[in-house]
Amino acid sequence: MRVSMSIYTNAQKILEASAKIAGLNPAILEILKKPKRIIQVSFPVKMDDGSARVFKGYRVQHNNTLGPHKGGLRYHEATDLDEVKSLALWMTIKCAAVGIPLGGGKGGITVNPKELSESEKEKLTRAFVRAIADCIGPDKDIPAPDMGTNAQMMGWFADEYSKIVGKPSPAVITGKPVEVGGSLGRDTATAQGGFYILKEMVTWQRGCQVETLPKIVVQGFGNAGWHIARLCHEAGYKIIAVSDSRGGILNENGLNPNEVLEHKKITGSVVGFAGAGNMSNEDLLELECDVLIPSALENVITDLNAQNIKAKIILELANGPTRPEADKILFEKGIKIVPDVLANAGGVVVSYFEWLQNKADKKWSAEQVQEKLKPIMLNSFRAILEIQNTKQTDMRTAAYVVALKRLEETMSFPHPKEQ
């Protein structure tokens, strides 16, 4: 269930608290609290039945101190400006936390893509490109796929933009099909990056109390959720429960994610999978397990259910799945949270790789992509752990401190104490 409190208010709360611990220049905090630019557009699309429908779209460019704006395009019926502003802010923090030279941005259209035909999705995407073309570009703002969008849509996006500027411009967007400039490994990148960190935590066992191969619960069985379940299963971890928007399934003896995916392809949901019991998403979050992996919408862990969370580790593959009040409760319970700005950063890191390949007209192998991704994720994780131990705080705050310090080093702005 989506929580009515402003997501952006929550995002700013985390920013402000982290800035205090980081000793951030107050002037820089004020800059980071507000997006640099907000683009709102309304545009018509001719539907298959011949009618015209007007859609509302957004692109928020939060900060480009470290490099061009970077962030996904979300097609969802609940997408609004508040949500997109939050996601753009998180992208700024995420890029800085893992040390890549990109800034924060995010975009979206208020639409349920499940209600559209393929031709309508294409017309919608191309119309959106035309509406925001002046505001984006390979060295200005580089979108990517997000919830409700996919590689095919990114290919339409690049093609339409190239027509507008009169030359091939694959670097304007990432997450494209490999055949038109996409990077190998991009479809698995978010999960792969998170898995590298999870494996490090399980192997190291630094306060995680996981003494055997862990039991995993995955909330959300889209691209990121399916891939993390597959990677964990292949590593010998036991996937005891998964869910999608219609509900969840539980089998304490373990689920095979490949078989669950086949069932979902046939029925449209994981619910009803043979040999597993059905349950709600709310109950699934409160299952006893070693690792809980929220991989769907934001604000699913709140002050109302945090006391009932029994996982030892939470790996946030979704953006903003945990409310600030819940963070405090979970920290006091000793639950380790790998925050979204680190856990799901593999997606933007490999998007960065795709952008580099497009700019240089190069093509990297899947092995090269993974070889480059792994050290970035693990080095970032270790740097954040060091700050966490030094500051005696939670990992989310530590990740923000790392990011804010990097941003402050680049944003030359006199500190009030120095004036």
N, C-alpha and C positions, 0 to 999 in steps of 0.2 A: 504494500500500500504506500503510495506517495504521500509524504508529509507536507502539510500546507505551509509550514514556516519557510520563509525565503531561503533558498539554497545559497544565494549570494551573501545573505547575512551570515550564514554559517561559515562560508568560505572566508569572509572578512574577519570573523572571530578567530579562526585558526591563524590567519596572517598576523593579526595584531598581537596575539599571545606569543607567537614565535618571534616576532620582531623585538619584543621586549626582552626575551631570553638572549637573542642574538646581539642586543645592543645596537640595533639598526638606527641609522640616521633618521630622525623623525620626518625630515623632508622627503626622504626616499620612500618611507612607509606611505606617506600621503599620495605620492605618485603611483605607487603600486596598488593602492586601494581603489583606484579608478581606471577603467579601460582607456587606452589612448584614443580609440576611435570605435564608434558603434555605427554599423550600417544596417538599416531596416528597409526592406523592399516589399512591395506587393506587385505581383505579376500574373498575367492571365495564361492559362494553358487550355488548349482545345482538347476536350476529352474524346474518347472513342465514339460516344454517342452523338458527337457534333456540338455539344453544349460547351460553354466557356466557364471555367472555374478559376477564381482568383485565389492565389496562395500567398501566404506571408512567410518571408525568409529573413534570416539574420546572418550577419558576419560581424563578430566582435574581435577587434585587434587590441589585445591587452597591453603588450609591451614588446618592443623590438630592440632592447638594449644589447642583447647578445647576438642577434642576427634576425633574418626575416621572420615574420609571424608564421607560426606553424600550428595546425590543429584540424581536427576532423570536421566532417559534415554529417549532421544527425538528421534523419528523417523520422519523426515520431509525432504522434498526435498531441503529446503534452509538451512539446518543445516550445519554449518561450524565451523572452529576452533575459529573464532572471537566470534561467538555467544556462544559457549560452555564455553569459558574463562569467558565471562561476567556472565553467569548463575552460574558458579562455585564461582566467587567472591561474587555474591549476596547471595549464600547459606552460605558462611562464615559469612556474616553480619547478615543474617536472623537467623541462629542458635544462634549467640551471642546476638542478640536483644531480643530474647525470653528466653534466659538463659538455653538452653539445651546443654549437653556436647557432641556436635558433631561439626565437621568442615565442610568446604565447598568443594563440588565436583560436577561434572556434566558430562554427557556423551551423545552421540548421534550417529546416523548413517544417512548419507545423502541418503535418500530414501523417496519415496512417498508410505506409507504403503497401501493406497487405491488401488494401482496397483498390490498388491501381494495377492495370495491366502493364506488361513490359513496355509497350509503346508509350503509354502514359508516363511511366517512370522516365523514359528517355526524353520525352518532350518537357517534362517537369525539370529535369536536370539541366538540359540545354537552355531553357528559359531562365533558370536561376543564374547560370553562367553569364548570360547576356545582361542580366540585371546588376551583377556585381563586378563585371569585367574590368572596369576602371580601377577597382580597389585591390586587385590581386595581381600576381605575377611571380615568375621564378625567383626574383630578388626582392620581392615585396611581401607576399603572403602566399603560402603554399598549403592548400587544404589536403585532406586525406579522408579515407572512409571512417565511419563511426557507426553507431547504432542505426539500423535501417538502411544503410548504404553498403555497396560492395564494389569489387574491382571493376565490374562492367560499367557501373555508373561513373567511376573515376575515369574510365576510358572515354566515355561520352563527354565528360567534362573537359578533358585535355583536347579532344578533337574539336569541340565547339570553341574553346579559347583560341586554339591554333587558327581556326577560320577567322576569328575576329581580328587577331593581330597580323594575319597574313603570312605566317611561317610556322613550321613545326615547333611546338613548345612543350615537350613532355615534362619538363621540370616544373611546370606550373602546379602540378598535383602529384601526390604519391598514392601508393596502393592500387596502381593500375594493373591490368593484366600483363603478364610477363611479355607477351607478344608485342605490346605497344609501349614498352619502356618500364614495365614494373620490375621490381626486384625479386629474385628468388628468395624465399624465406620470409616474405612480408606477411603472408597469410597466417603464419604460425608465430610471428615475432612477439606479440603481446604475451602469449602463454609461455613461449620459450624463455623470454627474459625473466618472467615470474618463477618459472621452474628452476632456473639456475640459482636463484636466491633461496627458494624453498629447499632445494637439495643441500645447499650450503648450511642452512639452519639445521636441517635434520642430521646432517653428518657431524656438524660441530656440536650440536645439542647445547648451545650456550643458554642455559636457563629455560630451555623449552620443554624439558621433562618428557621428551619423546625417546623412549628407550628401545623401541622396536620399529619396524617399518610402519609408518603412520596410517591411520584410518582417515580418509578424506571425504569431505562433503562439499559438493560444488553447487552453488545456487546460481542458476543461469546456465543454459546449455546452448548458447549461440556460438559464434566463432571462437571467442576466447575461452569460454567454459568447456566446450567440447575438446579443444586442443590441450588445455591443461589437464583435463581428465584423462585423455589419451596418453600424455607424457607421463603422468603419475602411474597409470596402469602399466605402462611399458617398463617403468622403473621398479615394479613389484609392489607399489603401494596399493592399498585396498580402497577402492571407491565404493563407499557404502550407500551414498545417496546423491542424486542429482535432481535438478528441477528446471522448468521453463515457466513461461508466463501463465500456463494453465494449471500448474501444480508440480509436485515432486514425487519421487519414488525412492523406496528404501529396501535394501537387502543387506543385512549385517554380514553376510558371507562374501559380499563383494559383487559389483556390477562390471560387466565388460562394456566400456564406452562405445566400442564399435558396434556392438549388437543394439545398444540403446539408440544410437544414431540411426541405424537402419529402421528401427521401430518408429522413430520420430518422422523419418522421411515418408513412411507409409501412412501414418495416422495424423501427423501434424503436431504431435506432442510426445513427451516421454511418458506421460500418464498412461497407465494400463499395460506397461511392459510386463511380460510374462515372468513370473517368479519373484516379483517385487510388490511390496505394498504401496498403495497411494497415500499421499499426505499433502498438506498445504505447505506453501513456501514459508509461512510463519513458523510452523512446527519444525520444518527442516533446519532453519537457522539455529534452533535450540537443541539439536541432536548432540549427544555425547560423541566427540570425535577428537582426533589430534589436530587436524587442520580444517578450518572452514574457509572456503574460497568464494566470496561474493563476486559474481561475474556479470551482473545484470544492471539494474537501475541504482540510482543514488538513494541515500537515506533509508536503507532497509534495517540498519541496526541503530536503535534509538534508546533513549533512557527508559522506554517502556519494556524493552526485551533484553537489554544488555545484562541485567542480573541473571537472566536465564541462559545466557550463552555459556556453553560448556567446553568449547574448543580451547586447545592450548595455544594455537597459533591461528591468526587470521591473515590471510594473504589477499589483499584488496585488488583484484583484477578489474573490478568495476571502478568508475570514477565516483568518488564521494559516497561510498556506501554506509559510512559510519558518521553519525551526528556527533558534534563536539561534546555534548553531555554524556553520550555513550562512551566516548574515548576515555573520559575520566573514570567511569565505572570499571571499564575493562582493564585500564592500567592498574587500578587499585586491586583488582582480582588477580593480577599477575599474568594476564593474557597478552602474548606478544602480537602486536599488529605490525605487519609490513605494509606501510601506507601506499595508497594508490599512486602517488607521485614518484614512487620507486618501483612498486610491484608491477605496474603495467607499462612502465617506461620503455620496455622492449619494442613496443609498437612504434613510438616516435623515433627511437634510435635507428631502427631499420628503415623508417621513412627518410631519415637523414641520409642513410646509405644510398637509398634509391635516388634521392635528389642529387647526391654527389655523382652517381653513375650517369644520370641524365645530363648533368652539366658537362661532364668530361667525355660523354659518348662512349662509356665503358659498360662492360657487363661482368658482374662478379658471380662466381659459383655459389651454390647454397652453402658449401663448406667454408668459403671465404667470409660469407655473411655471418655465420655462426662463430667463426674464429674471432671476428671483430666485435660481435655483440657480447660474448661471454665476459671478457675482461672489463668492458665498460660497466656492465651490470654488477659484477662482483666487486670491482674497485669502488664503485659508488656505494654499495652496501657496506663495505668495510669502513669507508670514510664517515658514513652516517652513524655506524655503530660506535665509532671513536667519539664523535660528538655526543651521542647518547650517553656514553659512559662518563664523559667529562662533565657534561651539564646535568647528569642524573635526571634525565627526562625520558619521555616516550619517543619511539622511533619517528613518528610523524613530525613532532616538533624538531627533532634532530635533522630530519630531511629538509625542513623549511629553513633551518638555521644555515645549513650548507648552501642551499640555493640563494638565500638572501645575502650571504657574505659574498658570493660570486657576483651577484647583481650589483651590490654596493661597490665592489672593486671597479666595476665598469661604468657605473653611473656617477660621473664626477660631479658631485654636488656638495658644496661646503656644509660641514656639520655646524649646527648652531653654536657649539662650544668653541669652534675655531674662528668664529666671526668676531 
